[in-house]
């Protein structure tokens, strides 16, 4: 999907973090309604992995520094 010729660029993706949820967090609402599930996931992952990096003077690259999320993918059994 990220290397399709219609993009006009060649992208290489590196997985830097994989989160397996054994129980669903209360704020993450996933069900059969795709649009609502996607919206819930976007809000949840932003709060968990993106919000703390926005609008600060954080200097990335330290050894214990997890990178901000560029792409998050939700895979469910629904």
HTML snippet that shows the backbone in 3Dmol.js (N, CA, C, O; Angstrom):
<script src="https://3Dmol.org/build/3Dmol-min.js"></script>
<div id="view" style="width:600px;height:400px;position:relative"></div>
<script>
const pdb = `
ATOM      1  N   UNK A   1       0.815  -1.188   0.000  1.00  0.00           N
ATOM      2  CA  UNK A   1       0.000   0.000   0.000  1.00  0.00           C
ATOM      3  C   UNK A   1       0.866   1.263   0.000  1.00  0.00           C
ATOM      4  O   UNK A   1       0.509   2.246  -0.649  1.00  0.00           O
ATOM      5  N   UNK A   2       1.986   1.255   0.707  1.00  0.00           N
ATOM      6  CA  UNK A   2       2.842   2.435   0.774  1.00  0.00           C
ATOM      7  C   UNK A   2       3.860   2.477  -0.366  1.00  0.00           C
ATOM      8  O   UNK A   2       4.601   3.452  -0.491  1.00  0.00           O
ATOM      9  N   UNK A   3       3.906   1.439  -1.196  1.00  0.00           N
ATOM     10  CA  UNK A   3       4.841   1.424  -2.304  1.00  0.00           C
ATOM     11  C   UNK A   3       4.120   1.366  -3.648  1.00  0.00           C
ATOM     12  O   UNK A   3       4.694   0.945  -4.653  1.00  0.00           O
ATOM     13  N   UNK A   4       2.881   1.784  -3.655  1.00  0.00           N
ATOM     14  CA  UNK A   4       2.118   1.773  -4.898  1.00  0.00           C
ATOM     15  C   UNK A   4       2.646   2.859  -5.828  1.00  0.00           C
ATOM     16  O   UNK A   4       2.941   3.970  -5.388  1.00  0.00           O
ATOM     17  N   UNK A   5       2.762   2.539  -7.107  1.00  0.00           N
ATOM     18  CA  UNK A   5       3.358   3.475  -8.067  1.00  0.00           C
ATOM     19  C   UNK A   5       2.552   4.758  -8.210  1.00  0.00           C
ATOM     20  O   UNK A   5       3.101   5.768  -8.650  1.00  0.00           O
ATOM     21  N   UNK A   6       1.270   4.756  -7.852  1.00  0.00           N
ATOM     22  CA  UNK A   6       0.457   5.969  -7.979  1.00  0.00           C
ATOM     23  C   UNK A   6       0.882   7.054  -6.988  1.00  0.00           C
ATOM     24  O   UNK A   6       0.529   8.219  -7.166  1.00  0.00           O
ATOM     25  N   UNK A   7       1.637   6.687  -5.945  1.00  0.00           N
ATOM     26  CA  UNK A   7       2.107   7.681  -4.986  1.00  0.00           C
ATOM     27  C   UNK A   7       3.185   8.582  -5.585  1.00  0.00           C
ATOM     28  O   UNK A   7       3.338   9.735  -5.180  1.00  0.00           O
ATOM     29  N   UNK A   8       3.913   8.059  -6.528  1.00  0.00           N
ATOM     30  CA  UNK A   8       4.967   8.836  -7.166  1.00  0.00           C
ATOM     31  C   UNK A   8       6.257   8.914  -6.367  1.00  0.00           C
ATOM     32  O   UNK A   8       7.200   9.585  -6.787  1.00  0.00           O
ATOM     33  N   UNK A   9       6.317   8.250  -5.237  1.00  0.00           N
ATOM     34  CA  UNK A   9       7.532   8.192  -4.422  1.00  0.00           C
ATOM     35  C   UNK A   9       7.673   6.767  -3.894  1.00  0.00           C
ATOM     36  O   UNK A   9       6.701   6.014  -3.833  1.00  0.00           O
ATOM     37  N   UNK A  10       8.898   6.411  -3.516  1.00  0.00           N
ATOM     38  CA  UNK A  10       9.159   5.097  -2.958  1.00  0.00           C
ATOM     39  C   UNK A  10       9.296   5.238  -1.442  1.00  0.00           C
ATOM     40  O   UNK A  10      10.217   5.901  -0.962  1.00  0.00           O
ATOM     41  N   UNK A  11       8.396   4.627  -0.694  1.00  0.00           N
ATOM     42  CA  UNK A  11       8.415   4.721   0.763  1.00  0.00           C
ATOM     43  C   UNK A  11       8.835   3.395   1.372  1.00  0.00           C
ATOM     44  O   UNK A  11       8.383   2.333   0.943  1.00  0.00           O
ATOM     45  N   UNK A  12       9.688   3.460   2.358  1.00  0.00           N
ATOM     46  CA  UNK A  12      10.030   2.291   3.164  1.00  0.00           C
ATOM     47  C   UNK A  12       9.483   2.529   4.555  1.00  0.00           C
ATOM     48  O   UNK A  12       9.687   3.594   5.137  1.00  0.00           O
ATOM     49  N   UNK A  13       8.795   1.545   5.082  1.00  0.00           N
ATOM     50  CA  UNK A  13       8.162   1.653   6.394  1.00  0.00           C
ATOM     51  C   UNK A  13       8.947   0.813   7.392  1.00  0.00           C
ATOM     52  O   UNK A  13       9.313  -0.328   7.109  1.00  0.00           O
ATOM     53  N   UNK A  14       9.199   1.384   8.551  1.00  0.00           N
ATOM     54  CA  UNK A  14       9.881   0.669   9.628  1.00  0.00           C
ATOM     55  C   UNK A  14       8.959   0.657  10.838  1.00  0.00           C
ATOM     56  O   UNK A  14       8.523   1.713  11.295  1.00  0.00           O
ATOM     57  N   UNK A  15       8.664  -0.509  11.353  1.00  0.00           N
ATOM     58  CA  UNK A  15       7.849  -0.630  12.554  1.00  0.00           C
ATOM     59  C   UNK A  15       8.731  -0.316  13.748  1.00  0.00           C
ATOM     60  O   UNK A  15       9.734  -0.991  13.983  1.00  0.00           O
ATOM     61  N   UNK A  16       8.358   0.707  14.501  1.00  0.00           N
ATOM     62  CA  UNK A  16       9.130   1.089  15.677  1.00  0.00           C
ATOM     63  C   UNK A  16       8.431   0.695  16.965  1.00  0.00           C
ATOM     64  O   UNK A  16       9.046   0.664  18.030  1.00  0.00           O
ATOM     65  N   UNK A  17       7.153   0.396  16.866  1.00  0.00           N
ATOM     66  CA  UNK A  17       6.416  -0.025  18.051  1.00  0.00           C
ATOM     67  C   UNK A  17       5.216  -0.838  17.606  1.00  0.00           C
ATOM     68  O   UNK A  17       4.525  -0.470  16.656  1.00  0.00           O
ATOM     69  N   UNK A  18       4.970  -1.938  18.291  1.00  0.00           N
ATOM     70  CA  UNK A  18       3.811  -2.770  18.043  1.00  0.00           C
ATOM     71  C   UNK A  18       3.084  -2.919  19.371  1.00  0.00           C
ATOM     72  O   UNK A  18       3.659  -3.392  20.351  1.00  0.00           O
ATOM     73  N   UNK A  19       1.840  -2.521  19.399  1.00  0.00           N
ATOM     74  CA  UNK A  19       1.058  -2.595  20.623  1.00  0.00           C
ATOM     75  C   UNK A  19      -0.026  -3.647  20.432  1.00  0.00           C
ATOM     76  O   UNK A  19      -0.885  -3.505  19.562  1.00  0.00           O
ATOM     77  N   UNK A  20       0.012  -4.695  21.237  1.00  0.00           N
ATOM     78  CA  UNK A  20      -1.024  -5.719  21.225  1.00  0.00           C
ATOM     79  C   UNK A  20      -1.893  -5.505  22.454  1.00  0.00           C
ATOM     80  O   UNK A  20      -1.404  -5.562  23.582  1.00  0.00           O
ATOM     81  N   UNK A  21      -3.151  -5.265  22.242  1.00  0.00           N
ATOM     82  CA  UNK A  21      -4.069  -5.038  23.353  1.00  0.00           C
ATOM     83  C   UNK A  21      -4.782  -6.341  23.682  1.00  0.00           C
ATOM     84  O   UNK A  21      -5.495  -6.894  22.846  1.00  0.00           O
ATOM     85  N   UNK A  22      -4.589  -6.825  24.891  1.00  0.00           N
ATOM     86  CA  UNK A  22      -5.260  -8.051  25.325  1.00  0.00           C
ATOM     87  C   UNK A  22      -6.637  -7.738  25.896  1.00  0.00           C
ATOM     88  O   UNK A  22      -7.520  -8.595  25.928  1.00  0.00           O
ATOM     89  N   UNK A  23      -6.803  -6.513  26.339  1.00  0.00           N
ATOM     90  CA  UNK A  23      -8.120  -6.014  26.756  1.00  0.00           C
ATOM     91  C   UNK A  23      -8.300  -4.652  26.114  1.00  0.00           C
ATOM     92  O   UNK A  23      -7.325  -3.934  25.895  1.00  0.00           O
ATOM     93  N   UNK A  24      -9.522  -4.295  25.815  1.00  0.00           N
ATOM     94  CA  UNK A  24      -9.796  -3.030  25.144  1.00  0.00           C
ATOM     95  C   UNK A  24      -9.821  -1.900  26.171  1.00  0.00           C
ATOM     96  O   UNK A  24     -10.556  -1.972  27.156  1.00  0.00           O
ATOM     97  N   UNK A  25      -9.014  -0.848  25.944  1.00  0.00           N
ATOM     98  CA  UNK A  25      -9.069   0.321  26.815  1.00  0.00           C
ATOM     99  C   UNK A  25     -10.473   0.935  26.793  1.00  0.00           C
ATOM    100  O   UNK A  25     -11.155   0.907  25.768  1.00  0.00           O
ATOM    101  N   UNK A  26     -10.888   1.479  27.915  1.00  0.00           N
ATOM    102  CA  UNK A  26     -12.237   2.023  28.044  1.00  0.00           C
ATOM    103  C   UNK A  26     -12.544   3.093  26.996  1.00  0.00           C
ATOM    104  O   UNK A  26     -13.665   3.166  26.494  1.00  0.00           O
ATOM    105  N   UNK A  27     -11.550   3.923  26.666  1.00  0.00           N
ATOM    106  CA  UNK A  27     -11.775   5.012  25.709  1.00  0.00           C
ATOM    107  C   UNK A  27     -11.797   4.543  24.253  1.00  0.00           C
ATOM    108  O   UNK A  27     -12.182   5.309  23.370  1.00  0.00           O
ATOM    109  N   UNK A  28     -11.397   3.319  23.993  1.00  0.00           N
ATOM    110  CA  UNK A  28     -11.348   2.798  22.629  1.00  0.00           C
ATOM    111  C   UNK A  28     -12.629   2.032  22.339  1.00  0.00           C
ATOM    112  O   UNK A  28     -12.839   0.942  22.871  1.00  0.00           O
ATOM    113  N   UNK A  29     -13.476   2.595  21.507  1.00  0.00           N
ATOM    114  CA  UNK A  29     -14.771   1.997  21.161  1.00  0.00           C
ATOM    115  C   UNK A  29     -14.675   1.403  19.759  1.00  0.00           C
ATOM    116  O   UNK A  29     -14.669   2.131  18.766  1.00  0.00           O
ATOM    117  N   UNK A  30     -14.601   0.079  19.688  1.00  0.00           N
ATOM    118  CA  UNK A  30     -14.508  -0.602  18.406  1.00  0.00           C
ATOM    119  C   UNK A  30     -15.715  -1.514  18.262  1.00  0.00           C
ATOM    120  O   UNK A  30     -16.027  -2.302  19.154  1.00  0.00           O
ATOM    121  N   UNK A  31     -16.383  -1.394  17.134  1.00  0.00           N
ATOM    122  CA  UNK A  31     -17.548  -2.231  16.883  1.00  0.00           C
ATOM    123  C   UNK A  31     -17.771  -2.379  15.394  1.00  0.00           C
ATOM    124  O   UNK A  31     -16.848  -2.221  14.595  1.00  0.00           O
ATOM    125  N   UNK A  32     -19.005  -2.683  15.027  1.00  0.00           N
ATOM    126  CA  UNK A  32     -19.326  -2.951  13.629  1.00  0.00           C
ATOM    127  C   UNK A  32     -19.499  -1.687  12.793  1.00  0.00           C
ATOM    128  O   UNK A  32     -19.510  -1.763  11.564  1.00  0.00           O
ATOM    129  N   UNK A  33     -19.632  -0.541  13.426  1.00  0.00           N
ATOM    130  CA  UNK A  33     -19.786   0.715  12.684  1.00  0.00           C
ATOM    131  C   UNK A  33     -18.391   1.270  12.412  1.00  0.00           C
ATOM    132  O   UNK A  33     -17.769   1.863  13.294  1.00  0.00           O
ATOM    133  N   UNK A  34     -17.902   1.075  11.183  1.00  0.00           N
ATOM    134  CA  UNK A  34     -16.516   1.395  10.837  1.00  0.00           C
ATOM    135  C   UNK A  34     -16.113   2.834  11.071  1.00  0.00           C
ATOM    136  O   UNK A  34     -15.031   3.091  11.599  1.00  0.00           O
ATOM    137  N   UNK A  35     -16.962   3.784  10.691  1.00  0.00           N
ATOM    138  CA  UNK A  35     -16.607   5.201  10.832  1.00  0.00           C
ATOM    139  C   UNK A  35     -16.438   5.583  12.303  1.00  0.00           C
ATOM    140  O   UNK A  35     -15.502   6.301  12.655  1.00  0.00           O
ATOM    141  N   UNK A  36     -17.337   5.108  13.157  1.00  0.00           N
ATOM    142  CA  UNK A  36     -17.236   5.413  14.590  1.00  0.00           C
ATOM    143  C   UNK A  36     -16.022   4.731  15.212  1.00  0.00           C
ATOM    144  O   UNK A  36     -15.350   5.316  16.061  1.00  0.00           O
ATOM    145  N   UNK A  37     -15.739   3.501  14.795  1.00  0.00           N
ATOM    146  CA  UNK A  37     -14.575   2.784  15.321  1.00  0.00           C
ATOM    147  C   UNK A  37     -13.283   3.491  14.921  1.00  0.00           C
ATOM    148  O   UNK A  37     -12.373   3.636  15.737  1.00  0.00           O
ATOM    149  N   UNK A  38     -13.205   3.929  13.665  1.00  0.00           N
ATOM    150  CA  UNK A  38     -12.005   4.628  13.198  1.00  0.00           C
ATOM    151  C   UNK A  38     -11.821   5.950  13.936  1.00  0.00           C
ATOM    152  O   UNK A  38     -10.704   6.290  14.327  1.00  0.00           O
ATOM    153  N   UNK A  39     -12.888   6.682  14.126  1.00  0.00           N
ATOM    154  CA  UNK A  39     -12.803   7.950  14.855  1.00  0.00           C
ATOM    155  C   UNK A  39     -12.342   7.720  16.295  1.00  0.00           C
ATOM    156  O   UNK A  39     -11.496   8.457  16.801  1.00  0.00           O
ATOM    157  N   UNK A  40     -12.892   6.708  16.949  1.00  0.00           N
ATOM    158  CA  UNK A  40     -12.496   6.380  18.312  1.00  0.00           C
ATOM    159  C   UNK A  40     -11.021   5.991  18.374  1.00  0.00           C
ATOM    160  O   UNK A  40     -10.300   6.426  19.272  1.00  0.00           O
ATOM    161  N   UNK A  41     -10.572   5.172  17.421  1.00  0.00           N
ATOM    162  CA  UNK A  41      -9.176   4.750  17.381  1.00  0.00           C
ATOM    163  C   UNK A  41      -8.245   5.938  17.181  1.00  0.00           C
ATOM    164  O   UNK A  41      -7.209   6.042  17.838  1.00  0.00           O
ATOM    165  N   UNK A  42      -8.621   6.841  16.264  1.00  0.00           N
ATOM    166  CA  UNK A  42      -7.779   8.016  16.008  1.00  0.00           C
ATOM    167  C   UNK A  42      -7.622   8.867  17.263  1.00  0.00           C
ATOM    168  O   UNK A  42      -6.518   9.311  17.580  1.00  0.00           O
ATOM    169  N   UNK A  43      -8.711   9.094  17.973  1.00  0.00           N
ATOM    170  CA  UNK A  43      -8.638   9.878  19.217  1.00  0.00           C
ATOM    171  C   UNK A  43      -7.817   9.145  20.275  1.00  0.00           C
ATOM    172  O   UNK A  43      -6.993   9.757  20.956  1.00  0.00           O
ATOM    173  N   UNK A  44      -8.036   7.841  20.416  1.00  0.00           N
ATOM    174  CA  UNK A  44      -7.336   7.059  21.443  1.00  0.00           C
ATOM    175  C   UNK A  44      -5.829   7.038  21.174  1.00  0.00           C
ATOM    176  O   UNK A  44      -5.035   7.307  22.076  1.00  0.00           O
ATOM    177  N   UNK A  45      -5.429   6.717  19.931  1.00  0.00           N
ATOM    178  CA  UNK A  45      -3.988   6.609  19.667  1.00  0.00           C
ATOM    179  C   UNK A  45      -3.312   7.970  19.780  1.00  0.00           C
ATOM    180  O   UNK A  45      -2.151   8.048  20.180  1.00  0.00           O
ATOM    181  N   UNK A  46      -4.023   9.046  19.433  1.00  0.00           N
ATOM    182  CA  UNK A  46      -3.438  10.382  19.572  1.00  0.00           C
ATOM    183  C   UNK A  46      -3.196  10.717  21.042  1.00  0.00           C
ATOM    184  O   UNK A  46      -2.147  11.256  21.393  1.00  0.00           O
ATOM    185  N   UNK A  47      -4.158  10.401  21.894  1.00  0.00           N
ATOM    186  CA  UNK A  47      -3.985  10.647  23.333  1.00  0.00           C
ATOM    187  C   UNK A  47      -2.868   9.790  23.911  1.00  0.00           C
ATOM    188  O   UNK A  47      -2.086  10.259  24.737  1.00  0.00           O
ATOM    189  N   UNK A  48      -2.792   8.540  23.482  1.00  0.00           N
ATOM    190  CA  UNK A  48      -1.798   7.613  24.031  1.00  0.00           C
ATOM    191  C   UNK A  48      -0.387   7.850  23.497  1.00  0.00           C
ATOM    192  O   UNK A  48       0.582   7.747  24.250  1.00  0.00           O
ATOM    193  N   UNK A  49      -0.260   8.164  22.212  1.00  0.00           N
ATOM    194  CA  UNK A  49       1.053   8.162  21.588  1.00  0.00           C
ATOM    195  C   UNK A  49       1.430   9.428  20.849  1.00  0.00           C
ATOM    196  O   UNK A  49       2.566   9.528  20.386  1.00  0.00           O
ATOM    197  N   UNK A  50       0.543  10.402  20.711  1.00  0.00           N
ATOM    198  CA  UNK A  50       0.860  11.564  19.914  1.00  0.00           C
ATOM    199  C   UNK A  50       0.802  12.886  20.634  1.00  0.00           C
ATOM    200  O   UNK A  50       1.611  13.768  20.347  1.00  0.00           O
ATOM    201  N   UNK A  51      -0.120  13.060  21.555  1.00  0.00           N
ATOM    202  CA  UNK A  51      -0.390  14.369  22.145  1.00  0.00           C
ATOM    203  C   UNK A  51       0.803  14.942  22.910  1.00  0.00           C
ATOM    204  O   UNK A  51       1.033  16.151  22.873  1.00  0.00           O
ATOM    205  N   UNK A  52       1.552  14.105  23.591  1.00  0.00           N
ATOM    206  CA  UNK A  52       2.645  14.619  24.425  1.00  0.00           C
ATOM    207  C   UNK A  52       3.786  15.213  23.612  1.00  0.00           C
ATOM    208  O   UNK A  52       4.633  15.913  24.167  1.00  0.00           O
ATOM    209  N   UNK A  53       3.826  14.949  22.308  1.00  0.00           N
ATOM    210  CA  UNK A  53       4.910  15.450  21.470  1.00  0.00           C
ATOM    211  C   UNK A  53       4.555  16.743  20.754  1.00  0.00           C
ATOM    212  O   UNK A  53       5.421  17.358  20.133  1.00  0.00           O
ATOM    213  N   UNK A  54       3.319  17.162  20.827  1.00  0.00           N
ATOM    214  CA  UNK A  54       2.886  18.326  20.068  1.00  0.00           C
ATOM    215  C   UNK A  54       3.073  19.603  20.866  1.00  0.00           C
ATOM    216  O   UNK A  54       2.742  19.656  22.051  1.00  0.00           O
ATOM    217  N   UNK A  55       3.596  20.618  20.226  1.00  0.00           N
ATOM    218  CA  UNK A  55       3.678  21.939  20.833  1.00  0.00           C
ATOM    219  C   UNK A  55       4.680  22.080  21.955  1.00  0.00           C
ATOM    220  O   UNK A  55       4.532  22.979  22.783  1.00  0.00           O
ATOM    221  N   UNK A  56       5.691  21.238  22.023  1.00  0.00           N
ATOM    222  CA  UNK A  56       6.712  21.406  23.056  1.00  0.00           C
ATOM    223  C   UNK A  56       8.081  21.502  22.393  1.00  0.00           C
ATOM    224  O   UNK A  56       8.195  21.425  21.170  1.00  0.00           O
ATOM    225  N   UNK A  57       9.090  21.666  23.189  1.00  0.00           N
ATOM    226  CA  UNK A  57      10.458  21.779  22.662  1.00  0.00           C
ATOM    227  C   UNK A  57      11.218  20.471  22.810  1.00  0.00           C
ATOM    228  O   UNK A  57      12.441  20.466  22.951  1.00  0.00           O
ATOM    229  N   UNK A  58      10.498  19.377  22.776  1.00  0.00           N
ATOM    230  CA  UNK A  58      11.095  18.058  22.928  1.00  0.00           C
ATOM    231  C   UNK A  58      12.109  17.803  21.810  1.00  0.00           C
ATOM    232  O   UNK A  58      11.801  17.998  20.635  1.00  0.00           O
ATOM    233  N   UNK A  59      13.288  17.378  22.169  1.00  0.00           N
ATOM    234  CA  UNK A  59      14.318  17.070  21.181  1.00  0.00           C
ATOM    235  C   UNK A  59      14.350  15.557  21.006  1.00  0.00           C
ATOM    236  O   UNK A  59      14.782  14.838  21.907  1.00  0.00           O
ATOM    237  N   UNK A  60      13.894  15.066  19.846  1.00  0.00           N
ATOM    238  CA  UNK A  60      13.876  13.623  19.626  1.00  0.00           C
ATOM    239  C   UNK A  60      15.271  13.054  19.450  1.00  0.00           C
ATOM    240  O   UNK A  60      16.214  13.779  19.131  1.00  0.00           O
ATOM    241  N   UNK A  61      15.394  11.759  19.659  1.00  0.00           N
ATOM    242  CA  UNK A  61      16.639  11.072  19.367  1.00  0.00           C
ATOM    243  C   UNK A  61      17.357  10.505  20.567  1.00  0.00           C
ATOM    244  O   UNK A  61      18.338   9.780  20.400  1.00  0.00           O
ATOM    245  N   UNK A  62      16.908  10.808  21.776  1.00  0.00           N
ATOM    246  CA  UNK A  62      17.587  10.214  22.924  1.00  0.00           C
ATOM    247  C   UNK A  62      17.292   8.724  22.969  1.00  0.00           C
ATOM    248  O   UNK A  62      16.345   8.258  22.335  1.00  0.00           O
ATOM    249  N   UNK A  63      18.081   7.988  23.700  1.00  0.00           N
ATOM    250  CA  UNK A  63      17.962   6.533  23.723  1.00  0.00           C
ATOM    251  C   UNK A  63      16.584   6.062  24.196  1.00  0.00           C
ATOM    252  O   UNK A  63      16.050   5.091  23.659  1.00  0.00           O
ATOM    253  N   UNK A  64      16.010   6.725  25.178  1.00  0.00           N
ATOM    254  CA  UNK A  64      14.722   6.306  25.742  1.00  0.00           C
ATOM    255  C   UNK A  64      13.544   7.038  25.114  1.00  0.00           C
ATOM    256  O   UNK A  64      12.425   6.967  25.622  1.00  0.00           O
ATOM    257  N   UNK A  65      13.787   7.728  24.033  1.00  0.00           N
ATOM    258  CA  UNK A  65      12.759   8.556  23.429  1.00  0.00           C
ATOM    259  C   UNK A  65      11.949   7.775  22.397  1.00  0.00           C
ATOM    260  O   UNK A  65      12.468   7.477  21.321  1.00  0.00           O
ATOM    261  N   UNK A  66      10.675   7.430  22.697  1.00  0.00           N
ATOM    262  CA  UNK A  66       9.867   6.795  21.660  1.00  0.00           C
ATOM    263  C   UNK A  66       9.450   7.840  20.633  1.00  0.00           C
ATOM    264  O   UNK A  66       9.055   8.945  21.005  1.00  0.00           O
ATOM    265  N   UNK A  67       9.531   7.511  19.359  1.00  0.00           N
ATOM    266  CA  UNK A  67       9.170   8.498  18.343  1.00  0.00           C
ATOM    267  C   UNK A  67       7.669   8.756  18.329  1.00  0.00           C
ATOM    268  O   UNK A  67       6.891   7.884  18.714  1.00  0.00           O
ATOM    269  N   UNK A  68       7.257   9.927  17.895  1.00  0.00           N
ATOM    270  CA  UNK A  68       5.829  10.175  17.737  1.00  0.00           C
ATOM    271  C   UNK A  68       5.279   9.283  16.631  1.00  0.00           C
ATOM    272  O   UNK A  68       6.021   8.805  15.773  1.00  0.00           O
ATOM    273  N   UNK A  69       4.007   9.074  16.665  1.00  0.00           N
ATOM    274  CA  UNK A  69       3.360   8.192  15.695  1.00  0.00           C
ATOM    275  C   UNK A  69       3.110   8.939  14.395  1.00  0.00           C
ATOM    276  O   UNK A  69       2.472   9.992  14.395  1.00  0.00           O
ATOM    277  N   UNK A  70       3.609   8.404  13.289  1.00  0.00           N
ATOM    278  CA  UNK A  70       3.312   8.940  11.967  1.00  0.00           C
ATOM    279  C   UNK A  70       2.122   8.209  11.360  1.00  0.00           C
ATOM    280  O   UNK A  70       1.261   8.823  10.729  1.00  0.00           O
ATOM    281  N   UNK A  71       2.078   6.898  11.555  1.00  0.00           N
ATOM    282  CA  UNK A  71       1.002   6.070  11.033  1.00  0.00           C
ATOM    283  C   UNK A  71       0.607   5.077  12.108  1.00  0.00           C
ATOM    284  O   UNK A  71       1.458   4.414  12.700  1.00  0.00           O
ATOM    285  N   UNK A  72      -0.673   4.980  12.352  1.00  0.00           N
ATOM    286  CA  UNK A  72      -1.194   3.980  13.285  1.00  0.00           C
ATOM    287  C   UNK A  72      -2.218   3.150  12.530  1.00  0.00           C
ATOM    288  O   UNK A  72      -3.038   3.684  11.784  1.00  0.00           O
ATOM    289  N   UNK A  73      -2.163   1.835  12.730  1.00  0.00           N
ATOM    290  CA  UNK A  73      -3.056   0.930  12.028  1.00  0.00           C
ATOM    291  C   UNK A  73      -3.800   0.102  13.058  1.00  0.00           C
ATOM    292  O   UNK A  73      -3.200  -0.471  13.968  1.00  0.00           O
ATOM    293  N   UNK A  74      -5.105   0.047  12.905  1.00  0.00           N
ATOM    294  CA  UNK A  74      -5.952  -0.750  13.796  1.00  0.00           C
ATOM    295  C   UNK A  74      -6.359  -2.023  13.069  1.00  0.00           C
ATOM    296  O   UNK A  74      -6.909  -1.963  11.969  1.00  0.00           O
ATOM    297  N   UNK A  75      -6.094  -3.171  13.676  1.00  0.00           N
ATOM    298  CA  UNK A  75      -6.501  -4.453  13.126  1.00  0.00           C
ATOM    299  C   UNK A  75      -7.391  -5.111  14.165  1.00  0.00           C
ATOM    300  O   UNK A  75      -6.986  -5.296  15.313  1.00  0.00           O
ATOM    301  N   UNK A  76      -8.602  -5.462  13.761  1.00  0.00           N
ATOM    302  CA  UNK A  76      -9.548  -6.083  14.688  1.00  0.00           C
ATOM    303  C   UNK A  76     -10.113  -7.356  14.080  1.00  0.00           C
ATOM    304  O   UNK A  76      -9.827  -7.687  12.929  1.00  0.00           O
ATOM    305  N   UNK A  77     -10.911  -8.059  14.854  1.00  0.00           N
ATOM    306  CA  UNK A  77     -11.608  -9.230  14.333  1.00  0.00           C
ATOM    307  C   UNK A  77     -13.035  -8.870  13.920  1.00  0.00           C
ATOM    308  O   UNK A  77     -13.810  -9.749  13.543  1.00  0.00           O
ATOM    309  N   UNK A  78     -13.385  -7.596  13.986  1.00  0.00           N
ATOM    310  CA  UNK A  78     -14.741  -7.188  13.574  1.00  0.00           C
ATOM    311  C   UNK A  78     -14.794  -7.037  12.087  1.00  0.00           C
ATOM    312  O   UNK A  78     -15.842  -6.700  11.538  1.00  0.00           O
TER     313      UNK A  78
END
`;
const viewer = $3Dmol.createViewer("view");
viewer.addModel(pdb, "pdb");
viewer.setStyle({}, {cartoon: {color: "spectrum"}});
viewer.zoomTo();
viewer.render();
</script>
